[in-house]
Amino acid sequence: MKATFLFLTLLFLQVSIAFGQSIISGQINDEKGVALPGVNIFIKDSFDGTSSKLDGSFEFPTELKGNQILIFQFLGFKSKEIEINCDQETVKIPEIRLIEMITEMNAVTISAGAMQASDQSKSVILKPLDIVTTPSAMGDIMGAFQTLPGTSTVGNDGRLFVRGGDASEVGIYIDGMRVGNAYGTTTGNVPTRTRFNPNLFKGTFFSTGGYSAEYGQALSSALALNTKDLSIRSQGDLSLMTVGGGYSHTLANEKQSITASANYFNLGPYQQLIKQKVDFEQAPRSWDLEVAAQKKTGKNGLLKVMARTESGGMKLWQPLPGTDKRILVDLRNDYSYAQANWRTILKKDWMIFTGISYSKNLDNIAYDSLKVERSNQLIHMKATATKDFSDRLSAKFGLEHFIHPFSEKLVEENQVRNYKDQETYAFTEWDYYFNKSLVLRSGLRAGISTVSDQKWLDPRASLAYQLGDKGQLSFAAGKFHQLPLENYRVVNTNLQNSESDHLILNYLFSKEGFTFRAETFYKSYDGLVTFEGSETAPINLENGASGYAKGVDFFFRDRKTFKETDYWITYSFVDSKRSFNQFQTRVQPSFAPKHNLSVVVKHFFVNLKSQLGMSFSYNDGYTYSDPNVDNSAMNAKTKSFQNLSLSWSYLPKPNLIIHLACTNVLGRDNVFGYTYSQTPNETGVFESIPQGQLAPRFLFLGVFLTLSKDKTANNLNNL
Amino acid sequence: MKKSILTIAALFMWITFATAADPAYEAAMKKQITAMNSIPDLETSQQVTNGFMRISEAKKEEWLPLYYAAYNQIIAAFRFDVNKDQYFDQALELVKKAEEIAPDNSEITTLHGYAIMGKLSIDPASRGQEMSPQAMQLFGKAINLDRANPRAVTMMAQMELGMAQFFGSGPEKACGMGRMALDLYKKEEAKISEDYILPTWGKSQANEVASKCN
């Protein structure tokens, strides 16, 4: 009985196949009519379907009847659904054209002015790891960026100088939130460092001009640092260095992670061993405590919180030119920074970001008997919403508010001057892809400041066009505003924004292992501040000065030609003149050397388990005013700056790294300028003191140990 | 009352029974798995991935078609001259979908780690620091989820071998894990029958690791 039934069923099935089958066929092409092989074609809610052949044709049988939905699916293309009727024996589908989706991976990206360090994007110039393994950087983020095009090294300052702009023209952001006083306070010729450890960040976006309307209050450059997402495992990291030590501990699970760290630095023991040219009464020292936590919220949300507090200082004797006298400079700095931000994806392709940050910087500086106390606070609140209307059009809307109190006090005289600015900004930016190879970004940023009593508008636009398979051309233009430095605004609260217009043309060629980048730019400056008197006691401050910067820069990186070797070469030419500060006529600023070159080479020796790094920086010298020549400004130039640095990282075990580095191996006596006596001596000569390096070389030795259940963990990122 | 409970229970049993055995699904899977085991070129590979994708579209509650589609993309990325990042990324996306259907599944977790390993292999110098612990962690998790999963142990053995080679230490630990995996494959083979459609790959990789100590 059972067998008969089965037989009948089978027979019935056979019959229905023989009589009820229809053959569906057709042809699939892309937008341009070129055949698309490998497209998945199937009838909805059934197993019936096939893949298109090499010539784009397809054919498959189905037993389904009546009206059905036929789906065409292919990676990177928009899916298509059509209704078909399967009652005929053969169903011929008219030509189907699938439209390629525009994605970050296949479309042109705007590269004018922009340099990214990340593992993600294709227009990457540096990888996060490069920052810590560049020998001259000594683990400082800015040190690594000084090897990139458009920057110049000012060795006794340490900050980032971009295309003829001064260091304050670089706006620094962490997770989109502005960081006040991102550099440690310093004095004399002691170069400063970024307060933040490169270990915190998963990627950076560095722009040397023409950047997004999301960033304001920066005339030259925006540097956006993005912190890491969830840590993947619990571990402890111990570091012991010739200049101090620290410990950091991470606790992590799949939903959240927290890292707490403490560090102490003291250059005293090192300076006792290696003679310094500057007479320190107390060597630079500091401690810091930091907590960073990340938590997943819902399916797509991520909350990040970070807080940091640090304290440091130094005492040094500063010689006075033309005399035997010297004055004691005593510096103390206290700094706190906290921020929280949250981002999530909502329905209908909306992405929301909100954040708040607070920084407080307190400087106590005594120049001999003159005691100054400066307090600078910055509160930044920000919200943005991004909407993808389609794969071609997306828009970003943002609102920002800053509260910015500043005060300056002469302690002995008990004189205080201060101001409290409130700034509000609104911005929007629209990206439109005409096709895969042409994108236009246009943005508008509006700002208002209560203290300056000023409203302003910054329109910006950029365009990128794909040239061939590997190359692309980008163009950017825009207007940028920035309020003058706090110590000038506090003297004259009527000071208005300085402004700058940027024009940039960029060519980028990248193929696996190679990157070539050339960029030319023109930048105008207006409303720069000038004053009479000295930088420390300015009077008659005005917004009347102007200037320009123009130039071209080249970058070449090759990670492929030589085995286990990665190198990059950068050359930047900057022609910049401006009237500013005490310079009433246009001069070439001391921080804008004309010719800048840097070469970085890294080679990994597999058998030695070591990476050897070399970096060389050169520029043709810094301008300065020599009163012995004539009384014009910036009438002299120092000899060229040269610095050859070497580093060696050794990984004897997966969780142990030994790092040795030395800057200026050749011991070149670099000079960054001269300070002159106020009056000439009896022979009529103004006596001078060179502003040089603290010591010919800086030597660094560090041991980094990672403690974790996972034996392969190491803290390479802490180098 | 008692009767209605019984009816509901019976109905429920019937439903579970019905979803457990779907001959059309199993036959379709079997056909694609057979095709997958003899892929000559990229075109065929794409056809096989598409086949699994079609099954997954029709049987949205099954993780296995997504799993095999992802696995096949990973293998294609290793074998053929394609945009490897794109293939691994697609595999990761499919893995994510499979994980939503079957969370904490040892096989899917192993495949997740395998895709990460693939991405790592494209640029070990700059991706190793981030991705090798990520892959290790996933393989570790997969082993914890199912200690009898030979693929989780094999993948972990491969990572161990890579680490040992990089740091110049002996391959003994990796070999030991490789042999352990081979034992697990033996046990698994005992279960395999005509209509077994769960993953069985990885034995040759385990053999290769285990052979490093001879």
Interface residues (C-beta under 8 A of the other chain):
Chain A: P37 G38 V39 N40 F42 K44 D45 S46 F47 G49 T50 S51 K53 L54 I71 Q73 L75 G76 M105 D119 K127 L129 I232 R233 D566 F604 V606 N607 K609 L651 K653 P654 D710 T712 A713 L716 N717
Chain B: A24 Y25 A28 E43 Q46 Q47 N50 G51 M53 R54 I55 E57 A58 D85 Q86 Q90 A125 S126 R127 Q129 E130 S132 P133 Q134 M136 Q137 G140 M163 F166 F167 G168
